[in-house]
Amino acid sequence: MVQVGAPCTFVEAVNQQTKKSRLLSLREAGMLEDIRTISERHIWTRTIVAYPAKDSSFGYGLRIINRPFEYYLDTSSFRDRRGIALVFEDFDLNLIGRSPKEEVTRRAVEYLPQKVQVIERFPQESGWYSVEGITLPVTDEGKDFFLWRSDAATVGPAVLLHDREGTTNIFLNRRYSEKLIPVFVPYEMSASSEASVVSLAWRK
């Protein structure tokens, strides 16, 4: 049974997960026939996408600052790779305390992914890209997903928004403190699918 929660921040949404239910993923969104009727507002998902700046490699880490937290992903294993993106759905969030001697007091949240999928030939130009292959039903007639790619380096949760034309738009939200809608699905739904496998392909 799909459950729709009250608006909350991303960290709050993650903390509401239980052993029986978890945040919706992009894969699971593609499996839901009524995904567009769930909410008219932006929906948090647990699918995290990370990519470096345009025509750049990852380096040792990606860092997004959104007060009061700083969000960090260690990318040292992919530091010399270009033209790729990283996607993961199962992860822990590690809260790292900052030294009181620092001029700016800010807490860091580190992503600890359990399994990372490498997306080859990730688009380098900013713009909207039609997505295929998140999960098979996504390519059915009338079920189109579009992803916005910016020039700047990004690591963040995929957020869904449905427009009036029946399209599902995917944003990678860098504003973690925004209060968006969390949608929770039974853990069995995720476990019974092809767990932790996310594929993004781009239509010509």
C-alpha positions as CSV (number, residue, x, y, z in Angstrom):
1,M,0.0,0.0,0.0
2,V,1.4,3.4,-1.0
3,Q,1.4,6.0,1.8
4,V,1.6,9.8,1.2
5,G,3.2,11.7,4.1
6,A,3.0,15.3,5.1
7,P,5.5,17.8,3.6
8,C,9.0,17.5,5.1
9,T,12.7,17.9,4.4
10,F,14.7,15.1,2.7
11,V,16.5,14.1,5.9
12,E,13.1,14.0,7.7
13,A,11.7,11.8,4.9
14,V,14.6,9.4,5.1
15,N,14.2,9.2,8.9
16,Q,10.5,8.2,8.5
17,Q,11.5,5.0,6.7
18,T,10.7,1.8,8.6
19,K,11.5,-1.9,8.2
20,K,8.1,-2.2,6.4
21,S,8.1,0.8,4.1
22,R,10.7,3.1,2.4
23,L,10.8,6.1,0.3
24,L,9.7,5.7,-3.3
25,S,12.5,5.2,-5.9
26,L,12.5,6.2,-9.6
27,R,12.2,2.5,-10.4
28,E,9.2,2.0,-8.3
29,A,7.6,5.2,-9.6
30,G,7.8,3.7,-13.1
31,M,6.0,0.6,-11.8
32,L,3.1,2.5,-10.3
33,E,0.1,2.9,-12.7
34,D,-1.3,5.8,-10.8
35,I,1.9,7.7,-10.0
36,R,0.5,10.9,-11.5
37,T,-2.5,10.8,-9.2
38,I,-0.6,10.5,-6.0
39,S,0.3,14.1,-5.6
40,E,0.3,17.4,-7.6
41,R,3.3,18.6,-5.6
42,H,6.9,17.7,-5.8
43,I,7.6,14.2,-4.5
44,W,10.8,13.1,-2.8
45,T,12.4,9.8,-3.9
46,R,15.3,7.9,-2.4
47,T,17.1,7.7,-5.8
48,I,20.2,9.7,-5.6
49,V,22.0,11.0,-8.7
50,A,25.5,12.5,-8.8
51,Y,27.4,14.0,-11.7
52,P,30.4,16.4,-12.0
53,A,30.3,19.8,-13.7
54,K,30.1,19.9,-17.5
55,D,33.0,18.2,-19.2
56,S,34.7,17.6,-15.8
57,S,35.8,14.6,-13.8
58,F,34.4,13.8,-10.4
59,G,37.5,14.5,-8.3
60,Y,37.6,13.2,-4.7
61,G,34.1,14.3,-3.7
62,L,31.0,16.2,-4.4
63,R,29.8,18.7,-1.8
64,I,26.5,20.6,-1.7
65,I,25.8,23.3,0.9
66,N,22.2,23.8,2.0
67,R,22.0,25.3,5.5
68,P,22.1,24.0,8.1
69,F,23.7,21.0,6.5
70,E,26.5,20.3,4.0
71,Y,25.9,17.2,1.9
72,Y,28.9,15.1,0.8
73,L,29.5,12.1,-1.4
74,D,33.0,10.5,-1.6
75,T,33.7,10.0,-5.4
76,S,37.4,9.1,-5.1
77,S,36.8,5.7,-6.8
78,F,35.6,7.6,-9.9
79,R,37.8,10.7,-9.6
80,D,39.3,10.4,-13.2
81,R,36.0,9.4,-14.9
82,R,34.3,11.8,-17.3
83,G,30.9,11.7,-19.0
84,I,29.3,9.5,-16.4
85,A,26.8,9.8,-13.6
86,L,26.4,7.8,-10.4
87,V,23.0,6.5,-9.2
88,F,22.1,4.7,-6.0
89,E,19.0,4.0,-4.0
90,D,20.1,2.2,-0.9
91,F,22.3,4.3,1.4
92,D,22.9,5.5,5.0
93,L,23.3,9.1,6.0
94,N,26.2,9.7,8.3
95,L,26.0,12.9,10.4
96,I,29.5,14.4,10.8
97,G,30.0,16.9,13.6
98,R,32.1,20.0,12.9
99,S,34.7,21.5,15.2
100,P,33.5,24.3,17.4
101,K,36.7,26.2,16.5
102,E,35.4,26.8,12.9
103,E,34.1,30.2,12.2
104,V,30.9,28.8,10.6
105,T,29.1,26.1,12.5
106,R,27.7,23.7,9.9
107,R,26.9,20.0,10.2
108,A,27.9,17.6,7.3
109,V,25.7,14.7,6.1
110,E,27.7,12.1,4.2
111,Y,26.1,9.6,1.8
112,L,27.2,6.0,2.4
113,P,25.8,4.1,-0.6
114,Q,25.5,0.3,-0.5
115,K,25.7,-0.1,-4.3
116,V,26.5,2.4,-7.0
117,Q,25.3,2.2,-10.6
118,V,27.6,3.9,-13.2
119,I,25.6,5.6,-16.0
120,E,27.8,5.9,-19.1
121,R,27.5,8.6,-21.7
122,F,25.7,10.9,-19.4
123,P,24.7,14.2,-21.2
124,Q,27.1,17.1,-20.7
125,E,24.9,20.0,-22.0
126,S,22.3,21.5,-19.7
127,G,18.7,20.9,-20.6
128,W,15.8,18.4,-20.5
129,Y,16.5,14.8,-21.5
130,S,13.8,12.2,-22.2
131,V,14.5,9.1,-20.0
132,E,14.1,5.5,-20.9
133,G,15.1,2.4,-18.9
134,I,14.5,3.5,-15.3
135,T,12.2,0.5,-15.3
136,L,10.4,-1.2,-18.1
137,P,6.9,0.3,-17.7
138,V,8.3,3.8,-18.0
139,T,8.5,3.4,-21.8
140,D,4.8,2.6,-22.1
141,E,2.7,5.0,-24.1
142,G,1.7,8.1,-22.1
143,K,4.3,7.5,-19.4
144,D,7.2,9.8,-20.2
145,F,9.9,10.9,-17.8
146,F,12.2,13.9,-18.4
147,L,15.4,14.7,-16.5
148,W,16.9,18.1,-16.1
149,R,20.7,18.2,-16.3
150,S,22.4,21.4,-15.2
151,D,26.0,22.5,-15.9
152,A,27.0,22.5,-12.3
153,A,28.1,19.5,-10.3
154,T,25.2,17.9,-8.4
155,V,24.5,15.2,-5.9
156,G,20.9,15.0,-4.7
157,P,17.7,13.1,-4.6
158,A,15.5,12.8,-7.6
159,V,12.3,14.8,-7.2
160,L,9.2,14.0,-9.3
161,L,6.7,16.6,-10.6
162,H,3.8,15.9,-12.9
163,D,2.8,18.5,-15.4
164,R,-0.7,19.0,-17.0
165,E,0.4,17.3,-20.2
166,G,0.9,14.0,-18.5
167,T,4.7,14.2,-18.3
168,T,6.7,13.3,-15.2
169,N,9.6,15.7,-14.8
170,I,12.7,14.7,-12.7
171,F,14.7,17.3,-10.9
172,L,17.8,16.7,-8.8
173,N,17.0,18.8,-5.8
174,R,20.0,20.7,-4.3
175,R,17.6,22.4,-1.8
176,Y,17.4,19.6,0.8
177,S,15.7,21.8,3.3
178,E,12.6,22.3,1.2
179,K,9.5,20.6,2.5
180,L,8.3,18.3,-0.3
181,I,5.9,15.3,-0.3
182,P,7.3,11.9,0.9
183,V,5.8,8.8,-0.7
184,F,6.4,5.5,1.0
185,V,6.0,2.0,-0.6
186,P,6.1,-1.4,1.0
187,Y,9.6,-2.8,1.4
188,E,8.4,-6.0,-0.4
189,M,7.7,-3.9,-3.5
190,S,11.3,-2.9,-3.7
191,A,12.7,-6.2,-2.7
192,S,10.7,-8.1,-5.3
193,S,11.9,-6.0,-8.2
194,E,15.4,-6.0,-9.7
195,A,16.8,-4.5,-6.5
196,S,19.4,-1.7,-6.7
197,V,19.6,-1.8,-10.5
198,V,18.9,1.6,-12.1
199,S,19.4,2.3,-15.8
200,L,19.1,5.6,-17.6
201,A,19.1,5.7,-21.4
202,W,18.6,8.8,-23.5
203,R,16.4,9.0,-26.5
204,K,17.9,10.5,-29.6
